[in-house]
Amino acid sequence: MGLLDNLKAKLSPAKDKVSGLAQQHGDKVQHGLDKAAKVVDEKTKGKYSNKIHTGTGKAKEAMDRLAHKDGTGAPDRSAPPPDSPPPAS
């Protein structure tokens, strides 16, 4: 058994616990992210709204991945993007 295999085996229970907590408290965490983003946006007077929105979205996607909510809200990165509509003539 290699070093990485040994490390993965020891960290597996912690990963499962984090996943369980993310499932159990995901709504509270996402509400907190929204609230923090709103406060920061107000304090910066909207100067960094795009960056705040992007960061909040990425944090929410990470929470969904931790909670194993692959099909709810987070886009499936393995699927090809949809075809664009044909140009109108």
Biopython code that builds the backbone (N, CA, C, O; Angstrom):
import numpy as np
from Bio.PDB.StructureBuilder import StructureBuilder

atoms = [
    (1, "MET", "N", (0.858, -1.170, 0.000)),
    (1, "MET", "CA", (0.000, 0.000, 0.000)),
    (1, "MET", "C", (0.903, 1.233, 0.000)),
    (1, "MET", "O", (1.790, 1.370, 0.843)),
    (2, "GLY", "N", (0.663, 2.117, -0.952)),
    (2, "GLY", "CA", (1.473, 3.315, -1.085)),
    (2, "GLY", "C", (1.052, 4.399, -0.103)),
    (2, "GLY", "O", (0.043, 4.279, 0.593)),
    (3, "LEU", "N", (1.835, 5.437, -0.068)),
    (3, "LEU", "CA", (1.580, 6.550, 0.840)),
    (3, "LEU", "C", (0.238, 7.213, 0.540)),
    (3, "LEU", "O", (-0.525, 7.521, 1.456)),
    (4, "LEU", "N", (-0.050, 7.433, -0.749)),
    (4, "LEU", "CA", (-1.319, 8.066, -1.108)),
    (4, "LEU", "C", (-2.510, 7.186, -0.744)),
    (4, "LEU", "O", (-3.522, 7.690, -0.257)),
    (5, "ASP", "N", (-2.403, 5.895, -0.969)),
    (5, "ASP", "CA", (-3.496, 4.982, -0.611)),
    (5, "ASP", "C", (-3.746, 4.998, 0.893)),
    (5, "ASP", "O", (-4.890, 4.990, 1.347)),
    (6, "ASN", "N", (-2.663, 5.020, 1.650)),
    (6, "ASN", "CA", (-2.766, 5.054, 3.105)),
    (6, "ASN", "C", (-3.431, 6.357, 3.558)),
    (6, "ASN", "O", (-4.279, 6.355, 4.450)),
    (7, "LEU", "N", (-3.039, 7.453, 2.939)),
    (7, "LEU", "CA", (-3.608, 8.755, 3.284)),
    (7, "LEU", "C", (-5.101, 8.817, 2.940)),
    (7, "LEU", "O", (-5.905, 9.316, 3.727)),
    (8, "LYS", "N", (-5.463, 8.303, 1.756)),
    (8, "LYS", "CA", (-6.874, 8.283, 1.357)),
    (8, "LYS", "C", (-7.710, 7.454, 2.330)),
    (8, "LYS", "O", (-8.828, 7.834, 2.679)),
    (9, "ALA", "N", (-7.162, 6.324, 2.763)),
    (9, "ALA", "CA", (-7.891, 5.457, 3.686)),
    (9, "ALA", "C", (-8.131, 6.155, 5.025)),
    (9, "ALA", "O", (-9.184, 5.988, 5.640)),
    (10, "LYS", "N", (-7.154, 6.931, 5.466)),
    (10, "LYS", "CA", (-7.302, 7.619, 6.749)),
    (10, "LYS", "C", (-8.230, 8.830, 6.654)),
    (10, "LYS", "O", (-8.894, 9.179, 7.630)),
    (11, "LEU", "N", (-8.279, 9.466, 5.495)),
    (11, "LEU", "CA", (-9.108, 10.664, 5.331)),
    (11, "LEU", "C", (-10.542, 10.360, 4.912)),
    (11, "LEU", "O", (-11.390, 11.251, 4.946)),
    (12, "SER", "N", (-10.825, 9.144, 4.525)),
    (12, "SER", "CA", (-12.159, 8.780, 4.066)),
    (12, "SER", "C", (-13.252, 9.065, 5.101)),
    (12, "SER", "O", (-14.291, 9.614, 4.735)),
    (13, "PRO", "N", (-13.060, 8.714, 6.378)),
    (13, "PRO", "CA", (-14.117, 9.030, 7.357)),
    (13, "PRO", "C", (-14.358, 10.539, 7.489)),
    (13, "PRO", "O", (-15.498, 10.967, 7.668)),
    (14, "ALA", "N", (-13.302, 11.339, 7.402)),
    (14, "ALA", "CA", (-13.460, 12.786, 7.500)),
    (14, "ALA", "C", (-14.232, 13.317, 6.294)),
    (14, "ALA", "O", (-15.079, 14.199, 6.434)),
    (15, "LYS", "N", (-13.939, 12.781, 5.117)),
    (15, "LYS", "CA", (-14.639, 13.202, 3.905)),
    (15, "LYS", "C", (-16.121, 12.874, 4.013)),
    (15, "LYS", "O", (-16.966, 13.685, 3.633)),
    (16, "ASP", "N", (-16.440, 11.702, 4.524)),
    (16, "ASP", "CA", (-17.837, 11.310, 4.699)),
    (16, "ASP", "C", (-18.552, 12.219, 5.699)),
    (16, "ASP", "O", (-19.717, 12.568, 5.509)),
    (17, "LYS", "N", (-17.845, 12.600, 6.764)),
    (17, "LYS", "CA", (-18.451, 13.472, 7.775)),
    (17, "LYS", "C", (-18.706, 14.865, 7.193)),
    (17, "LYS", "O", (-19.763, 15.452, 7.425)),
    (18, "VAL", "N", (-17.742, 15.392, 6.442)),
    (18, "VAL", "CA", (-17.914, 16.704, 5.816)),
    (18, "VAL", "C", (-19.081, 16.667, 4.839)),
    (18, "VAL", "O", (-19.878, 17.603, 4.785)),
    (19, "SER", "N", (-19.183, 15.598, 4.074)),
    (19, "SER", "CA", (-20.287, 15.454, 3.128)),
    (19, "SER", "C", (-21.625, 15.433, 3.856)),
    (19, "SER", "O", (-22.584, 16.067, 3.416)),
    (20, "GLY", "N", (-21.690, 14.715, 4.957)),
    (20, "GLY", "CA", (-22.921, 14.652, 5.738)),
    (20, "GLY", "C", (-23.301, 16.005, 6.317)),
    (20, "GLY", "O", (-24.472, 16.385, 6.309)),
    (21, "LEU", "N", (-22.308, 16.730, 6.818)),
    (21, "LEU", "CA", (-22.585, 18.065, 7.358)),
    (21, "LEU", "C", (-23.025, 19.025, 6.260)),
    (21, "LEU", "O", (-23.894, 19.869, 6.479)),
    (22, "ALA", "N", (-22.426, 18.895, 5.080)),
    (22, "ALA", "CA", (-22.817, 19.754, 3.961)),
    (22, "ALA", "C", (-24.254, 19.470, 3.543)),
    (22, "ALA", "O", (-24.991, 20.393, 3.199)),
    (23, "GLN", "N", (-24.659, 18.203, 3.569)),
    (23, "GLN", "CA", (-26.042, 17.861, 3.243)),
    (23, "GLN", "C", (-26.997, 18.380, 4.304)),
    (23, "GLN", "O", (-28.077, 18.882, 3.992)),
    (24, "GLN", "N", (-26.588, 18.255, 5.561)),
    (24, "GLN", "CA", (-27.461, 18.622, 6.667)),
    (24, "GLN", "C", (-27.617, 20.140, 6.799)),
    (24, "GLN", "O", (-28.711, 20.625, 7.089)),
    (25, "HIS", "N", (-26.540, 20.885, 6.590)),
    (25, "HIS", "CA", (-26.557, 22.325, 6.841)),
    (25, "HIS", "C", (-26.330, 23.157, 5.585)),
    (25, "HIS", "O", (-26.008, 24.341, 5.686)),
    (26, "GLY", "N", (-26.489, 22.571, 4.418)),
    (26, "GLY", "CA", (-26.227, 23.268, 3.167)),
    (26, "GLY", "C", (-27.048, 24.525, 2.979)),
    (26, "GLY", "O", (-26.537, 25.535, 2.494)),
    (27, "ASP", "N", (-28.315, 24.476, 3.359)),
    (27, "ASP", "CA", (-29.182, 25.651, 3.205)),
    (27, "ASP", "C", (-28.708, 26.809, 4.077)),
    (27, "ASP", "O", (-28.724, 27.962, 3.648)),
    (28, "LYS", "N", (-28.288, 26.501, 5.295)),
    (28, "LYS", "CA", (-27.801, 27.543, 6.197)),
    (28, "LYS", "C", (-26.513, 28.164, 5.658)),
    (28, "LYS", "O", (-26.333, 29.381, 5.719)),
    (29, "VAL", "N", (-25.632, 27.340, 5.139)),
    (29, "VAL", "CA", (-24.365, 27.839, 4.602)),
    (29, "VAL", "C", (-24.625, 28.720, 3.385)),
    (29, "VAL", "O", (-24.036, 29.793, 3.255)),
    (30, "GLN", "N", (-25.499, 28.273, 2.502)),
    (30, "GLN", "CA", (-25.788, 29.068, 1.310)),
    (30, "GLN", "C", (-26.480, 30.379, 1.671)),
    (30, "GLN", "O", (-26.231, 31.401, 1.031)),
    (31, "HIS", "N", (-27.335, 30.367, 2.673)),
    (31, "HIS", "CA", (-27.963, 31.597, 3.140)),
    (31, "HIS", "C", (-26.892, 32.546, 3.693)),
    (31, "HIS", "O", (-26.940, 33.751, 3.447)),
    (32, "GLY", "N", (-25.935, 32.000, 4.433)),
    (32, "GLY", "CA", (-24.843, 32.800, 4.977)),
    (32, "GLY", "C", (-23.974, 33.394, 3.880)),
    (32, "GLY", "O", (-23.527, 34.536, 3.984)),
    (33, "LEU", "N", (-23.734, 32.613, 2.824)),
    (33, "LEU", "CA", (-22.958, 33.129, 1.689)),
    (33, "LEU", "C", (-23.676, 34.303, 1.037)),
    (33, "LEU", "O", (-23.057, 35.318, 0.717)),
    (34, "ASP", "N", (-24.982, 34.162, 0.843)),
    (34, "ASP", "CA", (-25.764, 35.245, 0.247)),
    (34, "ASP", "C", (-25.733, 36.495, 1.118)),
    (34, "ASP", "O", (-25.573, 37.610, 0.621)),
    (35, "LYS", "N", (-25.888, 36.295, 2.414)),
    (35, "LYS", "CA", (-25.908, 37.416, 3.345)),
    (35, "LYS", "C", (-24.551, 38.134, 3.367)),
    (35, "LYS", "O", (-24.491, 39.363, 3.344)),
    (36, "ALA", "N", (-23.474, 37.356, 3.411)),
    (36, "ALA", "CA", (-22.126, 37.945, 3.406)),
    (36, "ALA", "C", (-21.858, 38.685, 2.097)),
    (36, "ALA", "O", (-21.274, 39.768, 2.102)),
    (37, "ALA", "N", (-22.282, 38.102, 0.982)),
    (37, "ALA", "CA", (-22.079, 38.740, -0.319)),
    (37, "ALA", "C", (-22.820, 40.072, -0.375)),
    (37, "ALA", "O", (-22.302, 41.054, -0.908)),
    (38, "LYS", "N", (-24.028, 40.104, 0.173)),
    (38, "LYS", "CA", (-24.817, 41.337, 0.160)),
    (38, "LYS", "C", (-24.132, 42.422, 0.995)),
    (38, "LYS", "O", (-24.061, 43.577, 0.576)),
    (39, "VAL", "N", (-23.630, 42.053, 2.171)),
    (39, "VAL", "CA", (-22.962, 43.023, 3.040)),
    (39, "VAL", "C", (-21.708, 43.566, 2.372)),
    (39, "VAL", "O", (-21.474, 44.775, 2.377)),
    (40, "VAL", "N", (-20.897, 42.679, 1.795)),
    (40, "VAL", "CA", (-19.671, 43.120, 1.140)),
    (40, "VAL", "C", (-19.988, 44.010, -0.057)),
    (40, "VAL", "O", (-19.309, 45.010, -0.292)),
    (41, "ASP", "N", (-21.009, 43.646, -0.804)),
    (41, "ASP", "CA", (-21.391, 44.447, -1.964)),
    (41, "ASP", "C", (-21.844, 45.843, -1.531)),
    (41, "ASP", "O", (-21.532, 46.834, -2.190)),
    (42, "GLU", "N", (-22.575, 45.912, -0.428)),
    (42, "GLU", "CA", (-23.011, 47.218, 0.082)),
    (42, "GLU", "C", (-21.822, 48.045, 0.575)),
    (42, "GLU", "O", (-21.754, 49.250, 0.335)),
    (43, "LYS", "N", (-20.885, 47.388, 1.266)),
    (43, "LYS", "CA", (-19.715, 48.100, 1.797)),
    (43, "LYS", "C", (-18.818, 48.632, 0.681)),
    (43, "LYS", "O", (-18.201, 49.688, 0.827)),
    (44, "THR", "N", (-18.745, 47.905, -0.429)),
    (44, "THR", "CA", (-17.909, 48.348, -1.548)),
    (44, "THR", "C", (-18.704, 49.183, -2.541)),
    (44, "THR", "O", (-18.196, 49.546, -3.602)),
    (45, "LYS", "N", (-19.953, 49.488, -2.197)),
    (45, "LYS", "CA", (-20.844, 50.313, -3.022)),
    (45, "LYS", "C", (-20.982, 49.787, -4.455)),
    (45, "LYS", "O", (-21.041, 50.559, -5.412)),
    (46, "GLY", "N", (-21.031, 48.463, -4.579)),
    (46, "GLY", "CA", (-21.267, 47.839, -5.872)),
    (46, "GLY", "C", (-20.065, 47.795, -6.802)),
    (46, "GLY", "O", (-20.181, 47.340, -7.940)),
    (47, "LYS", "N", (-18.919, 48.260, -6.336)),
    (47, "LYS", "CA", (-17.730, 48.329, -7.194)),
    (47, "LYS", "C", (-17.277, 46.939, -7.657)),
    (47, "LYS", "O", (-16.780, 46.789, -8.774)),
    (48, "TYR", "N", (-17.447, 45.930, -6.806)),
    (48, "TYR", "CA", (-16.972, 44.582, -7.122)),
    (48, "TYR", "C", (-18.124, 43.592, -7.240)),
    (48, "TYR", "O", (-17.945, 42.410, -6.949)),
    (49, "SER", "N", (-19.288, 44.042, -7.655)),
    (49, "SER", "CA", (-20.472, 43.185, -7.715)),
    (49, "SER", "C", (-20.254, 41.932, -8.549)),
    (49, "SER", "O", (-20.645, 40.840, -8.136)),
    (50, "ASN", "N", (-19.636, 42.073, -9.720)),
    (50, "ASN", "CA", (-19.419, 40.904, -10.586)),
    (50, "ASN", "C", (-18.515, 39.882, -9.916)),
    (50, "ASN", "O", (-18.789, 38.683, -9.966)),
    (51, "LYS", "N", (-17.445, 40.345, -9.292)),
    (51, "LYS", "CA", (-16.513, 39.423, -8.634)),
    (51, "LYS", "C", (-17.162, 38.759, -7.428)),
    (51, "LYS", "O", (-16.947, 37.573, -7.177)),
    (52, "ILE", "N", (-17.945, 39.513, -6.690)),
    (52, "ILE", "CA", (-18.642, 38.954, -5.528)),
    (52, "ILE", "C", (-19.645, 37.897, -5.974)),
    (52, "ILE", "O", (-19.751, 36.834, -5.362)),
    (53, "HIS", "N", (-20.374, 38.192, -7.038)),
    (53, "HIS", "CA", (-21.364, 37.243, -7.564)),
    (53, "HIS", "C", (-20.675, 35.964, -8.052)),
    (53, "HIS", "O", (-21.141, 34.857, -7.785)),
    (54, "THR", "N", (-19.570, 36.130, -8.765)),
    (54, "THR", "CA", (-18.828, 34.966, -9.267)),
    (54, "THR", "C", (-18.306, 34.114, -8.117)),
    (54, "THR", "O", (-18.439, 32.890, -8.140)),
    (55, "GLY", "N", (-17.719, 34.748, -7.124)),
    (55, "GLY", "CA", (-17.184, 34.008, -5.977)),
    (55, "GLY", "C", (-18.259, 33.294, -5.191)),
    (55, "GLY", "O", (-18.061, 32.164, -4.744)),
    (56, "THR", "N", (-19.390, 33.941, -5.019)),
    (56, "THR", "CA", (-20.502, 33.320, -4.308)),
    (56, "THR", "C", (-21.028, 32.104, -5.073)),
    (56, "THR", "O", (-21.332, 31.072, -4.476)),
    (57, "GLY", "N", (-21.130, 32.234, -6.387)),
    (57, "GLY", "CA", (-21.579, 31.109, -7.212)),
    (57, "GLY", "C", (-20.635, 29.924, -7.125)),
    (57, "GLY", "O", (-21.075, 28.778, -7.028)),
    (58, "LYS", "N", (-19.340, 30.198, -7.160)),
    (58, "LYS", "CA", (-18.354, 29.110, -7.064)),
    (58, "LYS", "C", (-18.401, 28.443, -5.691)),
    (58, "LYS", "O", (-18.258, 27.225, -5.586)),
    (59, "ALA", "N", (-18.598, 29.234, -4.648)),
    (59, "ALA", "CA", (-18.693, 28.663, -3.304)),
    (59, "ALA", "C", (-19.932, 27.774, -3.171)),
    (59, "ALA", "O", (-19.883, 26.722, -2.534)),
    (60, "LYS", "N", (-21.039, 28.205, -3.778)),
    (60, "LYS", "CA", (-22.262, 27.396, -3.731)),
    (60, "LYS", "C", (-22.095, 26.096, -4.517)),
    (60, "LYS", "O", (-22.572, 25.046, -4.087)),
    (61, "GLU", "N", (-21.421, 26.165, -5.664)),
    (61, "GLU", "CA", (-21.160, 24.947, -6.433)),
    (61, "GLU", "C", (-20.283, 23.984, -5.636)),
    (61, "GLU", "O", (-20.500, 22.773, -5.667)),
    (62, "ALA", "N", (-19.298, 24.518, -4.927)),
    (62, "ALA", "CA", (-18.433, 23.671, -4.104)),
    (62, "ALA", "C", (-19.242, 23.002, -2.991)),
    (62, "ALA", "O", (-19.015, 21.834, -2.674)),
    (63, "MET", "N", (-20.176, 23.734, -2.402)),
    (63, "MET", "CA", (-21.038, 23.144, -1.379)),
    (63, "MET", "C", (-21.881, 22.019, -1.960)),
    (63, "MET", "O", (-22.058, 20.976, -1.330)),
    (64, "ASP", "N", (-22.402, 22.236, -3.166)),
    (64, "ASP", "CA", (-23.200, 21.188, -3.813)),
    (64, "ASP", "C", (-22.347, 19.951, -4.082)),
    (64, "ASP", "O", (-22.809, 18.825, -3.896)),
    (65, "ARG", "N", (-21.113, 20.155, -4.516)),
    (65, "ARG", "CA", (-20.230, 19.010, -4.760)),
    (65, "ARG", "C", (-19.929, 18.274, -3.459)),
    (65, "ARG", "O", (-19.901, 17.044, -3.437)),
    (66, "LEU", "N", (-19.705, 19.014, -2.381)),
    (66, "LEU", "CA", (-19.445, 18.378, -1.091)),
    (66, "LEU", "C", (-20.645, 17.572, -0.623)),
    (66, "LEU", "O", (-20.496, 16.500, -0.036)),
    (67, "ALA", "N", (-21.825, 18.090, -0.886)),
    (67, "ALA", "CA", (-23.043, 17.422, -0.444)),
    (67, "ALA", "C", (-23.504, 16.357, -1.435)),
    (67, "ALA", "O", (-24.549, 15.738, -1.237)),
    (68, "HIS", "N", (-22.748, 16.144, -2.480)),
    (68, "HIS", "CA", (-23.071, 15.154, -3.522)),
    (68, "HIS", "C", (-24.402, 15.452, -4.185)),
    (68, "HIS", "O", (-25.176, 14.540, -4.475)),
    (69, "LYS", "N", (-24.668, 16.720, -4.424)),
    (69, "LYS", "CA", (-25.885, 17.122, -5.133)),
    (69, "LYS", "C", (-25.504, 17.420, -6.576)),
    (69, "LYS", "O", (-25.642, 18.557, -7.028)),
    (70, "ASP", "N", (-25.032, 16.429, -7.295)),
    (70, "ASP", "CA", (-24.505, 16.641, -8.641)),
    (70, "ASP", "C", (-25.556, 17.119, -9.630)),
    (70, "ASP", "O", (-25.223, 17.876, -10.542)),
    (71, "GLY", "N", (-26.797, 16.715, -9.488)),
    (71, "GLY", "CA", (-27.793, 17.056, -10.485)),
    (71, "GLY", "C", (-28.651, 18.254, -10.139)),
    (71, "GLY", "O", (-29.559, 18.590, -10.900)),
    (72, "THR", "N", (-28.398, 18.910, -9.019)),
    (72, "THR", "CA", (-29.277, 19.994, -8.607)),
    (72, "THR", "C", (-28.568, 21.333, -8.649)),
    (72, "THR", "O", (-27.878, 21.714, -7.703)),
    (73, "GLY", "N", (-28.740, 22.035, -9.739)),
    (73, "GLY", "CA", (-28.217, 23.382, -9.823)),
    (73, "GLY", "C", (-26.841, 23.481, -10.442)),
    (73, "GLY", "O", (-26.584, 24.420, -11.197)),
    (74, "ALA", "N", (-25.957, 22.565, -10.159)),
    (74, "ALA", "CA", (-24.613, 22.638, -10.711)),
    (74, "ALA", "C", (-24.620, 22.058, -12.121)),
    (74, "ALA", "O", (-25.165, 20.975, -12.336)),
    (75, "PRO", "N", (-24.030, 22.753, -13.077)),
    (75, "PRO", "CA", (-24.025, 22.219, -14.438)),
    (75, "PRO", "C", (-23.150, 20.981, -14.538)),
    (75, "PRO", "O", (-22.134, 20.864, -13.853)),
    (76, "ASP", "N", (-23.557, 20.062, -15.396)),
    (76, "ASP", "CA", (-22.790, 18.845, -15.626)),
    (76, "ASP", "C", (-21.663, 19.168, -16.593)),
    (76, "ASP", "O", (-21.908, 19.405, -17.776)),
    (77, "ARG", "N", (-20.449, 19.179, -16.107)),
    (77, "ARG", "CA", (-19.295, 19.561, -16.911)),
    (77, "ARG", "C", (-18.886, 18.462, -17.898)),
    (77, "ARG", "O", (-18.126, 18.728, -18.829)),
    (78, "SER", "N", (-19.375, 17.243, -17.711)),
    (78, "SER", "CA", (-18.998, 16.158, -18.611)),
    (78, "SER", "C", (-19.851, 16.153, -19.880)),
    (78, "SER", "O", (-19.443, 15.581, -20.891)),
    (79, "ALA", "N", (-21.002, 16.768, -19.844)),
    (79, "ALA", "CA", (-21.895, 16.797, -21.005)),
    (79, "ALA", "C", (-21.444, 17.887, -21.963)),
    (79, "ALA", "O", (-21.007, 18.949, -21.519)),
    (80, "PRO", "N", (-21.541, 17.652, -23.259)),
    (80, "PRO", "CA", (-21.167, 18.706, -24.219)),
    (80, "PRO", "C", (-22.164, 19.862, -24.161)),
    (80, "PRO", "O", (-23.335, 19.657, -23.841)),
    (81, "PRO", "N", (-21.709, 21.067, -24.467)),
    (81, "PRO", "CA", (-22.639, 22.198, -24.431)),
    (81, "PRO", "C", (-23.695, 22.048, -25.519)),
    (81, "PRO", "O", (-23.443, 21.415, -26.544)),
    (82, "PRO", "N", (-24.872, 22.623, -25.306)),
    (82, "PRO", "CA", (-25.925, 22.502, -26.317)),
    (82, "PRO", "C", (-25.540, 23.251, -27.581)),
    (82, "PRO", "O", (-24.800, 24.234, -27.529)),
    (83, "ASP", "N", (-26.049, 22.779, -28.727)),
    (83, "ASP", "CA", (-25.776, 23.445, -30.005)),
    (83, "ASP", "C", (-26.432, 24.808, -30.008)),
    (83, "ASP", "O", (-27.515, 25.001, -29.456)),
    (84, "SER", "N", (-25.750, 25.753, -30.643)),
    (84, "SER", "CA", (-26.334, 27.087, -30.745)),
    (84, "SER", "C", (-27.391, 27.077, -31.840)),
    (84, "SER", "O", (-27.289, 26.298, -32.788)),
    (85, "PRO", "N", (-28.405, 27.931, -31.725)),
    (85, "PRO", "CA", (-29.454, 27.948, -32.746)),
    (85, "PRO", "C", (-28.879, 28.429, -34.078)),
    (85, "PRO", "O", (-27.907, 29.183, -34.092)),
    (86, "PRO", "N", (-29.465, 28.006, -35.189)),
    (86, "PRO", "CA", (-28.964, 28.442, -36.487)),
    (86, "PRO", "C", (-29.171, 29.942, -36.665)),
    (86, "PRO", "O", (-30.126, 30.503, -36.127)),
    (87, "PRO", "N", (-28.299, 30.588, -37.402)),
    (87, "PRO", "CA", (-28.444, 32.044, -37.588)),
    (87, "PRO", "C", (-29.710, 32.349, -38.383)),
    (87, "PRO", "O", (-30.067, 31.627, -39.314)),
    (88, "ALA", "N", (-30.376, 33.430, -37.996)),
    (88, "ALA", "CA", (-31.580, 33.853, -38.698)),
    (88, "ALA", "C", (-31.195, 34.571, -39.967)),
    (88, "ALA", "O", (-30.269, 35.383, -39.958)),
    (89, "SER", "N", (-31.884, 34.292, -41.066)),
    (89, "SER", "CA", (-31.538, 34.973, -42.316)),
    (89, "SER", "C", (-32.604, 35.930, -42.746)),
    (89, "SER", "O", (-32.465, 36.584, -43.780)),
]
sb = StructureBuilder()
sb.init_structure("model")
sb.init_model(0)
sb.init_chain("A")
sb.init_seg("    ")
for serial, (resi, resn, name, xyz) in enumerate(atoms, 1):
    if name == "N":
        sb.init_residue(resn, " ", resi, " ")
    sb.init_atom(name, np.array(xyz, "f"), 0.0, 1.0, " ", f" {name:<3s}", serial, name[0])
structure = sb.get_structure()
